[in-house]
Amino acid sequence: MPSARDLLARLDRRTIAQKIETPFALARARFHWPQNTVQDYDEFMRLLTDYGRHLCVSGMGWDCASEHMAFATAEEALVRAYRERNGDYLTAISDALKGTNGGVRGILDAITEVIKRDNVEKYINYVFTDYVDYPVVIQTLCEFFAAHGHELPSVVDTRNPERYVRYFKKLMRSFAEGRNDIIMHLEAQD
C-alpha cells in the first residue's frame, strides 16, 4: 500500500534527477553536431529531426517511428523554449544560422530543458496515480501529519486529514519541493 514516506521519496529531487534529469543530460551530452551553426533551413530541419530521434532512441519515452514525429517533438519544444525567452521560431533559425545565443548548442540545450521539464511533470503526475483512492489519501495524510505535522504551519489542522484531501497533491508536492529547495541551498553552501 502506498505510504507518505514512499511518496516523499519518489518526489525527492535526487530521485527525480536519477529517473529523469540525468538520463536527459546524458542523452544531450552524447549528441554531437559537427559545427555550432547550420548552413540553411534544410539542415536546421535535419538537426531537429536527428536530435528528436536521438532523444527517442535514448529511451526518453515517446514514439519516434517517423521523421515527422521526431521533428515535431523537437520543434514544439524549441518553439516553447524560445517563447519563454520572448523569441520565436524565426529567432531560433537565425541563431542556428549565425551561431548567436549559443548557436546549435544553445538550441539543443533549450530543447532538452523543455522536454526534460515536461517529463518531470509527467513523472510527478504518474507518482500520484497511486494516490487516487480516498482511503489511501486519508491514510497517507495521517502518516504525513504524524511524521511531519510539527514542520507545518500552525494553521494546518493535522487532526483533520479529511479537510486536506482536496489539496492532497498540492500539499504533498509543495512540502517535497520545499524540502528539495532547502537541500539544494544547503548543498550549494558546501
C-alpha positions as CSV (number, residue, x, y, z in Angstrom):
1,M,0.0,0.0,0.0
2,P,1.3,3.5,-0.9
3,S,2.7,5.5,2.0
4,A,3.6,9.1,2.8
5,R,7.2,8.1,3.1
6,D,7.2,6.4,-0.3
7,L,5.5,9.4,-1.9
8,L,8.0,11.9,-0.5
9,A,10.9,9.6,-1.5
10,R,9.6,9.4,-5.1
11,L,9.2,13.3,-5.1
12,D,12.7,13.8,-3.8
13,R,14.9,15.8,-6.1
14,R,17.6,13.1,-6.1
15,T,15.0,10.5,-7.3
16,I,13.8,12.9,-10.0
17,A,17.3,13.6,-11.1
18,Q,18.2,9.9,-11.3
19,K,15.0,8.9,-13.1
20,I,14.5,11.9,-15.4
21,E,17.1,14.7,-15.4
22,T,20.3,12.6,-15.6
23,P,19.2,10.5,-18.5
24,F,18.3,13.7,-20.4
25,A,21.6,15.3,-19.6
26,L,23.4,12.1,-20.7
27,A,21.4,12.0,-23.9
28,R,22.2,15.6,-24.6
29,A,25.9,15.1,-24.0
30,R,26.0,12.1,-26.4
31,F,24.5,14.1,-29.3
32,H,27.1,15.8,-31.4
33,W,26.6,18.1,-34.4
34,P,29.7,18.8,-36.5
35,Q,29.5,22.6,-36.0
36,N,27.7,25.2,-34.0
37,T,25.8,26.5,-37.0
38,V,23.7,25.2,-39.8
39,Q,24.0,26.2,-43.4
40,D,20.4,26.6,-44.3
41,Y,16.8,25.7,-43.3
42,D,17.0,22.2,-44.6
43,E,20.0,21.5,-42.4
44,F,18.1,23.1,-39.5
45,M,15.2,20.7,-40.1
46,R,17.7,17.8,-40.2
47,L,19.2,19.0,-36.9
48,L,15.8,19.0,-35.2
49,T,14.8,15.6,-36.7
50,D,18.1,14.0,-35.8
51,Y,18.0,15.3,-32.2
52,G,14.4,14.4,-31.8
53,R,15.2,10.9,-33.0
54,H,18.3,10.7,-30.8
55,L,16.3,11.6,-27.7
56,C,13.7,9.0,-28.7
57,V,16.1,6.1,-29.2
58,S,17.9,7.2,-26.0
59,G,14.8,6.0,-24.2
60,M,13.1,9.3,-23.5
61,G,9.7,7.9,-23.9
62,W,7.8,8.9,-27.0
63,D,7.0,7.4,-30.3
64,C,9.6,8.4,-32.9
65,A,8.7,5.9,-35.6
66,S,8.6,8.6,-38.2
67,E,10.9,11.5,-39.0
68,H,7.8,13.7,-38.7
69,M,7.3,12.8,-35.1
70,A,10.9,13.3,-34.2
71,F,11.0,16.7,-35.9
72,A,7.6,17.7,-34.4
73,T,8.7,16.8,-30.9
74,A,11.9,18.8,-31.1
75,E,10.3,21.7,-32.9
76,E,7.5,22.1,-30.4
77,A,10.0,22.1,-27.5
78,L,12.1,24.6,-29.3
79,V,9.2,27.0,-30.0
80,R,8.2,26.8,-26.4
81,A,11.7,27.5,-25.2
82,Y,12.1,30.5,-27.4
83,R,8.7,31.8,-26.5
84,E,9.8,31.7,-22.8
85,R,12.7,34.0,-23.9
86,N,10.4,36.3,-25.8
87,G,11.7,34.9,-29.1
88,D,10.1,32.7,-31.8
89,Y,10.8,30.1,-34.3
90,L,12.5,32.6,-36.7
91,T,14.8,33.7,-33.9
92,A,15.8,30.1,-33.4
93,I,16.6,29.6,-37.1
94,S,18.6,32.8,-37.1
95,D,20.6,31.6,-34.0
96,A,21.3,28.3,-35.7
97,L,22.4,30.0,-38.9
98,K,24.6,32.7,-37.3
99,G,25.7,30.9,-34.1
100,T,24.2,33.5,-31.9
101,N,22.8,32.8,-28.4
102,G,24.7,29.6,-28.2
103,G,24.0,28.6,-31.8
104,V,23.2,24.9,-32.3
105,R,24.4,24.0,-28.8
106,G,22.1,26.6,-27.3
107,I,19.2,25.3,-29.4
108,L,19.8,21.7,-28.3
109,D,20.1,22.7,-24.7
110,A,16.8,24.7,-24.9
111,I,15.0,21.7,-26.5
112,T,16.4,19.4,-23.8
113,E,15.3,21.7,-21.0
114,V,11.7,21.9,-22.2
115,I,11.4,18.2,-22.8
116,K,13.1,17.4,-19.5
117,R,10.8,19.7,-17.6
118,D,7.7,18.1,-19.3
119,N,8.9,14.7,-18.4
120,V,9.5,15.7,-14.8
121,E,5.8,16.9,-14.7
122,K,4.7,13.6,-16.3
123,Y,6.7,11.6,-13.7
124,I,5.2,13.6,-10.8
125,N,1.7,13.1,-12.2
126,Y,2.5,9.4,-12.5
127,V,3.7,9.2,-8.9
128,F,0.3,10.5,-7.8
129,T,-1.6,7.8,-9.7
130,D,-1.0,5.5,-6.7
131,Y,-2.9,8.0,-4.5
132,V,-6.3,8.4,-6.1
133,D,-8.5,6.3,-3.7
134,Y,-10.0,8.3,-0.9
135,P,-8.9,5.8,1.9
136,V,-5.4,5.8,0.5
137,V,-5.2,9.5,0.5
138,I,-6.6,9.7,4.1
139,Q,-4.1,7.1,5.3
140,T,-1.3,8.9,3.6
141,L,-2.3,12.2,5.1
142,C,-2.5,10.7,8.5
143,E,1.0,9.2,8.1
144,F,2.3,12.5,6.7
145,F,0.8,14.6,9.5
146,A,2.2,12.2,12.2
147,A,5.7,12.4,10.7
148,H,5.8,16.0,9.6
149,G,2.9,17.8,11.3
150,H,5.4,19.7,13.5
151,E,7.1,21.1,10.4
152,L,3.8,22.6,9.0
153,P,2.3,26.0,9.8
154,S,0.1,26.0,12.9
155,V,-3.0,26.8,10.8
156,V,-2.8,23.2,9.4
157,D,-5.2,21.1,11.4
158,T,-3.3,17.8,11.4
159,R,-6.1,16.1,13.4
160,N,-8.5,16.6,10.4
161,P,-6.9,15.0,7.3
162,E,-10.3,14.9,5.5
163,R,-10.1,18.7,5.3
164,Y,-7.0,18.4,3.1
165,V,-8.0,15.6,0.7
166,R,-8.9,18.2,-1.9
167,Y,-5.4,19.7,-1.7
168,F,-3.5,16.5,-1.3
169,K,-1.4,16.7,-4.4
170,K,-0.6,20.4,-3.9
171,L,0.2,19.9,-0.2
172,M,2.5,16.9,-0.7
173,R,4.2,18.4,-3.8
174,S,4.7,21.8,-2.0
175,F,6.2,20.0,1.0
176,A,8.5,17.9,-1.1
177,E,9.6,20.9,-3.2
178,G,10.3,22.9,-0.1
179,R,12.5,20.2,1.3
180,N,14.2,19.9,-2.1
181,D,14.9,23.7,-2.1
182,I,16.4,23.6,1.4
183,I,18.6,20.6,0.5
184,M,19.7,22.3,-2.7
185,H,20.5,25.5,-0.8
186,L,22.5,23.7,1.8
187,E,24.4,21.7,-0.7
188,A,25.3,24.9,-2.6
189,Q,26.8,26.2,0.7
190,D,29.3,23.3,0.9
